[in-house]
């Protein structure tokens, strides 16, 4: 077997699991960075500031509704509602007071909170927020975590499995997790980029599975070139050279030479000719 074949065999055997673990870790970092970048790009700071202001005013409104001095929807509570309307440029329906008991006032405050901050509330449906933060972006912002988080958990689980039991099955499962992570990475990256053309966003366009061809010479040399500082590479080089060059040289120098070996060769050759003539 040639040096290339020997080196490929040693490298693929000794580095197999380590390469997969390394890729599990690198894909985990890549997904975390993508999640952070996508979340930042899909979120509009002005929209978040508006949401925080309205949320703070709603809290004030609920406290004011419970005020013993002016329970329910009094002038001060109406003033807070007017301030919210000015921020979101949307009219808020006034609800009638249904008593001054604590339970009735708490319910009134919660009803206003749902009316303003609920999923289908006036804030989310306001044109002001829509201009600041397109609904499509807001919707996909939620999907980013739903898509990436399961893959992060899967990568971590497969990493732990390899630490407990290293065999063909666990390595195959780890590669499958890496392939899924790459698929989700590219999907989220492409979709986010299409939604945030007006803001800076970048992701690795060349993201792919690095170690799905372990055992092939092309993969071995590419991978070894990227890991020249790793001691394992040089151990594999030494072993391959030892078998390919040093052992043959060792055998050559230990093989007897001279008259005896020449006579032995002549004797063997003569014997072969005799056998040939007999047949």
VENRAJO-V168106 format. One record per residue. N is the residue number from 1. SS is DSSP state (a for helix, b for strand, c for the rest). OMEGA is omega in whole degrees, 0 to 359 (NA if undefined). D_CENTER is the distance of its C-alpha to the mean C-alpha in Angstrom with 1 decimal. Layout:
n->N ss->SS omega->OMEGA d_center->D_CENTER
n->N ss->SS omega->OMEGA d_center->D_CENTER
//
This chain:
n->1 ss->c omega->182 d_center->39.7
n->2 ss->c omega->178 d_center->38.8
n->3 ss->a omega->181 d_center->36.8
n->4 ss->a omega->180 d_center->33.9
n->5 ss->a omega->179 d_center->33.9
n->6 ss->a omega->180 d_center->34.4
n->7 ss->a omega->178 d_center->31.6
n->8 ss->a omega->181 d_center->29.2
n->9 ss->a omega->181 d_center->30.3
n->10 ss->a omega->183 d_center->30.0
n->11 ss->a omega->181 d_center->26.7
n->12 ss->a omega->181 d_center->25.1
n->13 ss->a omega->186 d_center->26.6
n->14 ss->a omega->187 d_center->26.1
n->15 ss->a omega->188 d_center->22.6
n->16 ss->a omega->184 d_center->21.0
n->17 ss->a omega->181 d_center->19.3
n->18 ss->a omega->179 d_center->18.5
n->19 ss->a omega->180 d_center->16.7
n->20 ss->a omega->178 d_center->14.5
n->21 ss->a omega->179 d_center->13.8
n->22 ss->a omega->180 d_center->13.1
n->23 ss->a omega->175 d_center->10.5
n->24 ss->a omega->180 d_center->8.9
n->25 ss->a omega->182 d_center->8.9
n->26 ss->a omega->178 d_center->8.0
n->27 ss->a omega->176 d_center->4.8
n->28 ss->a omega->178 d_center->4.2
n->29 ss->a omega->181 d_center->6.0
n->30 ss->a omega->179 d_center->4.8
n->31 ss->a omega->178 d_center->2.4
n->32 ss->a omega->179 d_center->5.6
n->33 ss->a omega->178 d_center->7.7
n->34 ss->a omega->180 d_center->7.2
n->35 ss->a omega->180 d_center->8.0
n->36 ss->a omega->181 d_center->10.8
n->37 ss->a omega->180 d_center->12.1
n->38 ss->a omega->180 d_center->12.3
n->39 ss->a omega->180 d_center->14.0
n->40 ss->a omega->183 d_center->16.3
n->41 ss->a omega->181 d_center->17.2
n->42 ss->a omega->179 d_center->17.8
n->43 ss->c omega->177 d_center->19.9
n->44 ss->c omega->183 d_center->23.4
n->45 ss->a omega->180 d_center->24.9
n->46 ss->a omega->178 d_center->28.4
n->47 ss->a omega->180 d_center->27.4
n->48 ss->a omega->178 d_center->26.0
n->49 ss->a omega->178 d_center->29.2
n->50 ss->a omega->181 d_center->31.3
n->51 ss->a omega->180 d_center->29.6
n->52 ss->a omega->179 d_center->30.1
n->53 ss->a omega->181 d_center->33.8
n->54 ss->a omega->179 d_center->34.5
n->55 ss->a omega->179 d_center->32.9
n->56 ss->a omega->179 d_center->35.1
n->57 ss->a omega->178 d_center->38.2
n->58 ss->a omega->176 d_center->37.6
n->59 ss->a omega->177 d_center->37.6
n->60 ss->a omega->180 d_center->40.9
n->61 ss->a omega->181 d_center->42.2
n->62 ss->a omega->178 d_center->41.7
n->63 ss->a omega->181 d_center->43.4
n->64 ss->a omega->179 d_center->46.3
n->65 ss->a omega->180 d_center->46.8
n->66 ss->c omega->183 d_center->47.4
n->67 ss->c omega->179 d_center->49.8
n->68 ss->c omega->181 d_center->53.2
n->69 ss->c omega->181 d_center->55.0
n->70 ss->c omega->184 d_center->53.6
n->71 ss->c omega->177 d_center->51.9
n->72 ss->c omega->184 d_center->50.1
n->73 ss->c omega->178 d_center->49.8
n->74 ss->c omega->182 d_center->52.3
n->75 ss->a omega->181 d_center->52.7
n->76 ss->a omega->178 d_center->50.0
n->77 ss->a omega->177 d_center->47.4
n->78 ss->a omega->179 d_center->48.4
n->79 ss->a omega->178 d_center->48.0
n->80 ss->a omega->178 d_center->44.3
n->81 ss->a omega->178 d_center->43.8
n->82 ss->a omega->179 d_center->45.4
n->83 ss->a omega->178 d_center->43.1
n->84 ss->a omega->179 d_center->40.0
n->85 ss->a omega->180 d_center->41.6
n->86 ss->a omega->180 d_center->42.2
n->87 ss->a omega->186 d_center->38.5
n->88 ss->a omega->178 d_center->37.2
n->89 ss->c omega->180 d_center->40.3
n->90 ss->c omega->180 d_center->40.6
n->91 ss->c omega->180 d_center->43.5
n->92 ss->c omega->180 d_center->42.9
n->93 ss->c omega->177 d_center->45.1
n->94 ss->c omega->179 d_center->47.4
n->95 ss->c omega->181 d_center->47.7
n->96 ss->c omega->175 d_center->51.0
n->97 ss->c omega->179 d_center->51.6
n->98 ss->c omega->179 d_center->52.1
n->99 ss->c omega->181 d_center->53.9
n->100 ss->c omega->176 d_center->53.5
n->101 ss->c omega->182 d_center->52.5
n->102 ss->a omega->181 d_center->49.3
n->103 ss->a omega->180 d_center->47.6
n->104 ss->a omega->180 d_center->48.6
n->105 ss->a omega->177 d_center->47.4
n->106 ss->a omega->179 d_center->44.0
n->107 ss->a omega->179 d_center->43.6
n->108 ss->a omega->178 d_center->44.6
n->109 ss->a omega->178 d_center->42.0
n->110 ss->a omega->179 d_center->39.2
n->111 ss->a omega->178 d_center->40.4
n->112 ss->a omega->178 d_center->40.2
n->113 ss->a omega->178 d_center->36.7
n->114 ss->a omega->180 d_center->35.5
n->115 ss->a omega->185 d_center->37.5
n->116 ss->a omega->188 d_center->36.0
n->117 ss->a omega->181 d_center->32.4
n->118 ss->c omega->181 d_center->31.7
n->119 ss->c omega->178 d_center->29.2
n->120 ss->c omega->182 d_center->32.1
n->121 ss->c omega->185 d_center->34.0
n->122 ss->c omega->179 d_center->35.8
n->123 ss->c omega->181 d_center->33.2
n->124 ss->c omega->181 d_center->30.4
n->125 ss->c omega->181 d_center->33.1
n->126 ss->c omega->179 d_center->34.7
n->127 ss->a omega->180 d_center->34.9
n->128 ss->a omega->180 d_center->34.2
n->129 ss->a omega->180 d_center->30.7
n->130 ss->a omega->179 d_center->30.1
n->131 ss->a omega->181 d_center->31.0
n->132 ss->a omega->185 d_center->28.8
n->133 ss->c omega->183 d_center->25.7
n->134 ss->c omega->180 d_center->25.8
n->135 ss->a omega->181 d_center->25.3
n->136 ss->a omega->178 d_center->22.9
n->137 ss->a omega->182 d_center->20.6
n->138 ss->a omega->180 d_center->21.1
n->139 ss->a omega->182 d_center->20.5
n->140 ss->a omega->177 d_center->17.1
n->141 ss->a omega->178 d_center->16.1
n->142 ss->a omega->182 d_center->16.4
n->143 ss->a omega->182 d_center->14.4
n->144 ss->a omega->180 d_center->11.3
n->145 ss->a omega->181 d_center->11.0
n->146 ss->a omega->180 d_center->12.4
n->147 ss->a omega->187 d_center->9.9
n->148 ss->a omega->185 d_center->6.6
n->149 ss->a omega->178 d_center->8.4
n->150 ss->a omega->180 d_center->9.7
n->151 ss->a omega->177 d_center->6.7
n->152 ss->a omega->178 d_center->5.9
n->153 ss->a omega->180 d_center->9.7
n->154 ss->a omega->178 d_center->10.0
n->155 ss->a omega->180 d_center->8.2
n->156 ss->a omega->180 d_center->10.4
n->157 ss->a omega->181 d_center->13.3
n->158 ss->a omega->176 d_center->13.4
n->159 ss->a omega->179 d_center->13.3
n->160 ss->a omega->179 d_center->16.2
n->161 ss->a omega->179 d_center->18.0
n->162 ss->a omega->179 d_center->18.2
n->163 ss->a omega->180 d_center->19.7
n->164 ss->a omega->184 d_center->22.3
n->165 ss->c omega->182 d_center->23.1
n->166 ss->c omega->177 d_center->22.5
n->167 ss->c omega->183 d_center->23.7
n->168 ss->a omega->182 d_center->23.2
n->169 ss->a omega->181 d_center->21.9
n->170 ss->a omega->177 d_center->19.2
n->171 ss->a omega->178 d_center->18.1
n->172 ss->a omega->178 d_center->18.2
n->173 ss->a omega->179 d_center->16.2
n->174 ss->a omega->178 d_center->13.4
n->175 ss->a omega->178 d_center->13.5
n->176 ss->a omega->178 d_center->13.4
n->177 ss->a omega->178 d_center->10.3
n->178 ss->a omega->179 d_center->8.7
n->179 ss->a omega->178 d_center->10.5
n->180 ss->a omega->180 d_center->9.4
n->181 ss->a omega->179 d_center->5.7
n->182 ss->a omega->180 d_center->7.3
n->183 ss->a omega->179 d_center->9.7
n->184 ss->a omega->179 d_center->7.9
n->185 ss->a omega->181 d_center->6.2
n->186 ss->a omega->180 d_center->9.9
n->187 ss->a omega->181 d_center->11.5
n->188 ss->a omega->179 d_center->10.3
n->189 ss->a omega->180 d_center->10.9
n->190 ss->a omega->182 d_center->14.3
n->191 ss->a omega->180 d_center->15.4
n->192 ss->a omega->181 d_center->14.8
n->193 ss->a omega->180 d_center->16.6
n->194 ss->a omega->182 d_center->19.4
n->195 ss->a omega->187 d_center->20.0
n->196 ss->c omega->183 d_center->20.1
n->197 ss->c omega->184 d_center->22.3
n->198 ss->c omega->180 d_center->24.5
n->199 ss->c omega->180 d_center->22.1
n->200 ss->c omega->175 d_center->20.1
n->201 ss->c omega->179 d_center->16.5
n->202 ss->c omega->175 d_center->14.7
n->203 ss->c omega->184 d_center->11.5
n->204 ss->c omega->181 d_center->11.4
n->205 ss->c omega->182 d_center->13.8
n->206 ss->c omega->180 d_center->13.9
n->207 ss->c omega->180 d_center->10.4
n->208 ss->c omega->176 d_center->11.5
n->209 ss->c omega->185 d_center->11.9
n->210 ss->c omega->191 d_center->14.0
n->211 ss->c omega->178 d_center->15.9
n->212 ss->c omega->181 d_center->17.0
n->213 ss->c omega->178 d_center->20.5
n->214 ss->c omega->183 d_center->21.4
n->215 ss->c omega->177 d_center->25.2
n->216 ss->c omega->183 d_center->25.9
n->217 ss->a omega->180 d_center->27.8
n->218 ss->a omega->178 d_center->25.8
n->219 ss->a omega->183 d_center->22.5
n->220 ss->a omega->182 d_center->24.4
n->221 ss->a omega->178 d_center->25.9
n->222 ss->a omega->181 d_center->22.8
n->223 ss->a omega->180 d_center->20.9
n->224 ss->a omega->178 d_center->23.9
n->225 ss->a omega->179 d_center->24.4
n->226 ss->a omega->182 d_center->21.1
n->227 ss->c omega->183 d_center->22.0
n->228 ss->c omega->180 d_center->25.7
n->229 ss->c omega->181 d_center->25.7
n->230 ss->c omega->183 d_center->24.7
n->231 ss->a omega->182 d_center->27.9
n->232 ss->a omega->179 d_center->26.9
n->233 ss->a omega->184 d_center->27.3
n->234 ss->a omega->173 d_center->30.8
n->235 ss->a omega->180 d_center->31.8
n->236 ss->a omega->178 d_center->31.0
n->237 ss->a omega->181 d_center->33.0
n->238 ss->a omega->181 d_center->35.9
n->239 ss->a omega->180 d_center->36.0
n->240 ss->a omega->178 d_center->35.9
n->241 ss->a omega->181 d_center->38.6
n->242 ss->a omega->182 d_center->40.6
n->243 ss->a omega->185 d_center->40.9
n->244 ss->a omega->185 d_center->41.3
n->245 ss->a omega->189 d_center->43.8
n->246 ss->a omega->180 d_center->45.0
n->247 ss->a omega->177 d_center->46.0
n->248 ss->a omega->179 d_center->48.0
n->249 ss->a omega->179 d_center->49.7
n->250 ss->a omega->179 d_center->50.4
n->251 ss->a omega->181 d_center->52.0
n->252 ss->a omega->183 d_center->53.9
n->253 ss->a omega->179 d_center->55.5
n->254 ss->a omega->180 d_center->56.4
n->255 ss->c omega->180 d_center->58.0
n->256 ss->c omega->178 d_center->61.9
n->257 ss->c omega->178 d_center->63.5
n->258 ss->c omega->185 d_center->67.2
n->259 ss->a omega->182 d_center->70.4
n->260 ss->a omega->181 d_center->69.4
n->261 ss->a omega->178 d_center->66.2
n->262 ss->a omega->179 d_center->68.1
n->263 ss->a omega->180 d_center->70.8
n->264 ss->a omega->180 d_center->68.4
n->265 ss->a omega->180 d_center->66.7
n->266 ss->a omega->179 d_center->70.2
n->267 ss->a omega->180 d_center->71.2
n->268 ss->a omega->181 d_center->68.0
n->269 ss->a omega->179 d_center->68.6
n->270 ss->a omega->179 d_center->72.3
n->271 ss->a omega->180 d_center->71.4
n->272 ss->a omega->179 d_center->69.1
n->273 ss->a omega->179 d_center->71.9
n->274 ss->a omega->179 d_center->74.4
n->275 ss->a omega->181 d_center->72.1
n->276 ss->a omega->181 d_center->71.4
n->277 ss->a omega->181 d_center->75.2
n->278 ss->a omega->180 d_center->75.9
n->279 ss->c omega->NA d_center->73.6
//
